[in-house]
Amino acid sequence: ATLTRLQREGGQPSGLSIETQQRLREGLQAAVQKSWDARELPPYRIQFVKGGDVLGPNAVALPGNLILITDELLGLAARQPDRAAVLGHEMAHVIHQDPQRILLLASLRKSVKMVLTGQGQDDLLASGADTVLYQGYGADIRQAADAGSIRMLRANGHAPQVMADFLKALEAARFANPAWMVAAQRVPISLSAQPVDARRLEAFKDKSE
């Protein structure tokens, strides 16, 4: 339902060839397998989409263990370490079931409001799609997802600093394009919508240095 909502707002299929998408998907899946035991991993899907003015350069984990990665983000994450850093963050959301928890809590809140006030939609699937799109992640959830990025980078032989550098590049791209800045705020649970501050970047420093 959430994916359908994004498509209605103007999301489009990826402009990448089927062969390129499959090659990227296989490379990312191989990096995941190096990072987590198979018993830790739920069934998940990686789907590439054209972000445009709806999502811009972005990645987001949705209920149903679906990870969306936009063509525009892949344009910024041209190196395999950058892609591994991004997917590690989103995989942590999937493993921790963060999108499902937001969907459940937000739907419960809407249900309670509807019972108490008589206002609101009674279609919980539709309201769930709305609330998933417009809810944000708390700092603790974001930190846990960043830990997934660090885990993925280290398991694949890369320094955690890769993610810090990529987040700064992503933020610079948003500020350079007003439409992307608006798109980043459209889905608060997405990577591009999350703040990039000194405290967060500090977590990616290699403490062994």
Secondary structure as UniProt FT lines:
FT   HELIX           2..8
FT   TURN            9..10
FT   STRAND          12..13
FT   HELIX           18..35
FT   HELIX           38..40
FT   STRAND          45..50
FT   HELIX           52..55
FT   STRAND          59..62
FT   TURN            63..65
FT   STRAND          66..70
FT   HELIX           71..76
FT   HELIX           80..95
FT   TURN            96..97
FT   HELIX           98..117
FT   HELIX           124..134
FT   HELIX           139..155
FT   TURN            156..157
FT   HELIX           161..176
FT   HELIX           178..186
FT   TURN            188..189
FT   HELIX           191..193
FT   HELIX           198..202
FT   TURN            203..204
FT   TURN            207..208
//
